[in-house]
Amino acid sequence: MRRIYFDHNATTPVDPEVVAAMLPFFAETYGNASSIHTFGQQARAAVEQAREHVARLVGARAAEIVFTSGGTESDNLAILGVVRAARGERKHIITTAIEHHAVLNTCQALEAEGVEVTYLPVSPAGVVDPGAVRDALRPHTVLVTVMMANNELGTIQPIEEIGRIAAEADVWFHTDAVQAAGKLPIDVKMLGVDLLSISGHKIYAPKGVGALYVRSGTRLAAQAFGGHHERDRRPGTENVPGIVALGKAAELALVKLGSEPVRLAALRDRFEQAILDRIPATRVNGAGALRVGNTTNITFSFIEGESLVIALDLKGIACSTGAACSSGAIEPSHVLTAIGLAPAEARASLRFSLGRTNPAEDVDQALAVVPEVVDHLRQLSPLYKKPVPAP
Ligand code: PLP
């Protein structure tokens, strides 16, 4: 059985070209990038070349890229760094209800320190209204943080408009672009963002490496203490193989940006439409909004999402629910409840996220399996009444 991987928003395989690029930096070119001898200089040159590639992916200058351990650290550094560097007794942040927990929980941690946070609601399609950002501004607002593309729905947020509003108000603006990088063109200058997070393992580089774009002139306090690495913004000996990998992945992502998102959008659209046509009581979440082309989030009413994930896995299809399972209880996704789904509907929703591992045949193979599995699980549901075909 060929297993189909429809979970690229969770993580991606490392591209073979990325593996090849990073391998020499484990055992051959192993210098510390801060050492002044030749070993060190070789590592430094590789790190700086990677910085150029990452900068190019987002339209920044190399000096504005800080390497981190991933998307979570980038989000933490951006939010904590800007808020803690800001002057003033009272501080206020504006964010949205559908951010990743790397942003939401960081904001909550700051609330415990006395920072005020506004969590803006989103439309039923999963998009925040830029007007609501403007209305939420206060004299002591120091930061707006709004993600570029949502990880569960794929919905694209109006970053450029929000960037203009933040700039007019003279407030720092961070965007979590972890799910946008490689899927959408990104130009930090055009978007008007001061800080932007990316993660290696969502763009075919390994887990445990990421980057934060910090516009030059942004006041950012380091959140860890040590050496003078990364221009005093992120101490710690550089993860040279990981950084080289991120650089190569960024280079490849930029090359593929013209074709791969279009290919995936066509596959996603065909998959989505066929599910809606063939399976009753299904709906696409976020369908009314602009979305990244690889993601679809579908509610299969009358089904427990976790059971469907497991049943599909047994048939060789890997996908996910947005729900986080903690202490044995499955919490409905905060994103799906934010767009108005009842808890039962949120729990009945699955995310399929396509990527480079998927040829067109994967969609056909999945479509041969999903309707049957859904029908089987629904037969077990006391709530489900099969629609009677019209005479
Ligand atoms: N932000 C978003 C939108 C994400 O989807 C993720 C990962 O799922 C992260 C941040 C965290 O990135 P990392 O896994 O590199 O810490």
Residues whose N, C-alpha, C, O or C-beta is under 5 A from the ligand:
A	BS01	PLP	N9 A10 G70 G71 T72 E73 H100 A102 A149 N151 D176 V178 Q179 S199
